[in-house]
């Protein structure tokens, strides 16, 4: 992203798509774009608008700073065990894929860019729990490994769900109401709005594909109707997206391993 921001051919959309690969950095971009710093009363709900508002220079500076203190990741205990580290990696893989699928499936009346952002950040609450309440997060990991759905377990042990926590943070950070609603409503039995219903479908499709820490769950017909998505026809559309992202992850991991070996 640092290099891309220096490219004269770069666009806000291209920089936003690169930013979308990192959940915590995307959250940071939106938070700052909607803060008093931006000097605007209108709220921003997608990354392309956030990049355009802040400017390439500012975004590049954030990217440089995030190397040393990567957003929410700055709160992670560096002595974290491998179980938690792997869960965070799976969370990241899951969130990126949910964002991409939500963007691809966005029906008429739903901004594809807002869908991307909502999908990327839908599990913001889980990320916060992993980083700042690791004992509680490990309890959720154990429940998910047994095949338990997380919201009932969270309500029983924490008194709130990760969706509610994420929505509370999104509201505090001045995210637009549709984005707050998507984060808070993506696990509802039947989301009342189209965007959270779309995010739930993308979430469950990615779970079914094996990415993430939450167990699969059947997509309810009422949710598909609320989202305006024909679930029966989407399999062929999403498989290439998932395969391409898998190849990208493999290539990036290989480059990281080779870089480490050279050092």
N, C-alpha and C positions, 0 to 999 in steps of 0.2 A: 504493500500500500504506500509505503514511503516513496518508492521508486515511481509508482503510478502517478502520484500527486505532482511529480516533477515533469511528467510527459505532456508536451504541448497538445497532444491528440486526445488526452484523457477527457472523459465526461463525468458529470456528477453521477450519472447512472452506473458507469463502470466502476467508479470508486465505491459507490454504495454496494454493488454486488460483491466487491472484494471485502468490504467491511462486514458483510453478512456472514462471512465465514467464521466470525468470532462473536459469540453471544455476548460476552461481557463488554467488548469494545463497542458493539452496536448499542447496548444499553447506555453506555457512557455518552456516545454521540447524541442519542436522543435526549438524554437528560440535559446535556449542555445546550443543545439546540432549542430546548423548551425552557431554558432558564432565563433569568433577567439579562444575562450576557448578550442574548440575541437581539434585545431591544425591539421585540415585536409582541403584540398581544395575541396573535394567531398561534394556535398550537400545531405542531408537526407530528404526523403519525407514520411517516415512512422515511427510510434512510436516504433516498435520493434528494428529497427536500431538505433533510438535515445537512447533507454535504453541501448543497447549494447555498443554504443559509450561512453556514459557518465558513465556507471557502476552503480551497485546497490547502492553502498554507496553514490554516488553523488545524485542519484534519491531519495534515502531515505531522504537525507538532504533537498532537495527541497520540499519534501512532508511535512516534519516537519515545514519548513519555511512557506509553503503555508497556514498552519492552522492560522497563525497570519496575513499573507498578501497574500490571495489567488489569485495570478496572477492579471488579469484584475480586479477582484473583489475588490482589494485594493482601487480602485478609487470610489467605491460605497458609496454614502452618507448614513450613518446609519439611518438617519431620513426618508429614502425613504418610500413613502406610499405603502399600500398593493397592489394597482393596478399594480405598477411597479414591486414590488417583485414577484407577481404572474406571470406577463409577463416574467420575467427572469426565473422563474421555468419552464414555458411552453417552453421557448426557449431551455433550457437545455434538457428537455425531448425530444424535437423535434430533436436536434442535435445528441444525442446519438442514437436514432432510425434510423436516416438517415445514420449514419456511419455503423451501424450493417447491414442494408439492402444493402447498397452499397457494403459492404464486401461480403455478401452472393450472390449478383447478378453479381459480377465482372466477365466479360467475358474473354475469352482467350486474352492475350496481355495486360491485366490490372491487376496490382498487387493488390491482395485483401487487403493487409495491407495499401497500399497507398490509396485505395478506402475508407477504414475505416477512415483514417486520414482526407481525403478530405471531407467526409461526416460529420465528427465531427466538422470540422472548416468552413464549407461552409458559415455559417451565422456569421462569425467573425465580419463583419462590423456592423451587427445589435446589437451584444453584446456591441461593443464599443459605438455605439450611445446611447444605453440604460444607460450605465454607465457614459458617459461623456457629453451627450447632451440629458438629460431626457425630456426636453420640446419638442424637435423635435421628440423624440421617442414616446411620448404620442400622438403627432399628427399622427404618423404612425399607432399607435394602433387604433385610432379612425377610420382611413381610412380602416384598415383591418376589423374592426368590421362591417363596411358598406358593406363589400364584395369587396372592391377595391384592385386590385393588387398593390403591393408596388412600383415597379420600376418607373412607371409614376409619382406617387405621390412624390417620392424622388427626381426625376429630376426636378419637378416643384417647390418644396419647398427648396431643398438643393443644387441642381445643380449637384448632383452625386447620384449614387445608393449605397446601402449597399454592393453590390457585388464589385463595384469599390473600395470602401473604404477598404474592407477586402483584396482585391488583392494588393492594395497599401501598406498596412501594411505587408502582407506576403512577398512582394518583399523587403521591407525595412529590414525585419527580416531574409533575406537570405533563404527563403524557396525555394525548387527546382522549376524550371519553370512549370512542370506539376501541382504541387499543387497550385501555383499562378494562373495558367490558370483555374483550376477547381473552385477555390473560385471566381474568377472574371467572369467566364463564365456560372455559373450554372443557371442563370436566363435568358440567351440569348434565343431568339426565337427558334433558332436551333443551339445549340453549334457545333462548327466546329471540336472539338476533342472528342474522345470516353469517356475520364474520366469526363469532365464537363457534357456531355450528361447523363452519368450514374448517376451522383450526382443529376441532375435535376429530373430524374425518381424517385430516392429514395426519394427526397424531396417531390415530388408531391404525392407519395404513402403514405408517413407519414402524409402529410396534409389531405389527404382523410380519413385517420384513425382517425383524430381529434386531433393530437398532434401538438402544435405550435401556433403561433399567426397569420400566413398568411392564407388567405382563399384558398380553393381548386381551382385547375385549371386542365383542361383536358390535358392529356399527348398526345402530337402531334405524329402522326406516324413517321414523319421525325426524331424526337428526339429518338424514340425507335430504329429506323434503325441506327442512328449515334452511339448509345450506344451499339448496338449489343445485345439488350435484347428483348425477346418476352414478351411483357407486359401481354398478355392474359394468359400466363402460370405461372406467378409469384405469383398469389394470395395465392395459397396453400403453397408456400415456405416461404412467409413473415409473414403469420398470426401467426404461432407458435413463431417466433422471437418477434413479437410485444406483444403477450400474455405473453411470458416469461419475457419480460422487464417490463410489467405492474405488474406482480406478484412480481418481484424484487423490484420495486419502492414501492409497498404496504408494503412489509416486512421491507424495510429500514425505511420507514416513521413510521411504528409501533414501531420499535426498538428505533427510535429517540424520539417518544412520550413517550415511557416507560422510557427511560433514563432521559428525562426531568422531568417526574413525580417523579422519584426516587430522583432527586436532590431537 
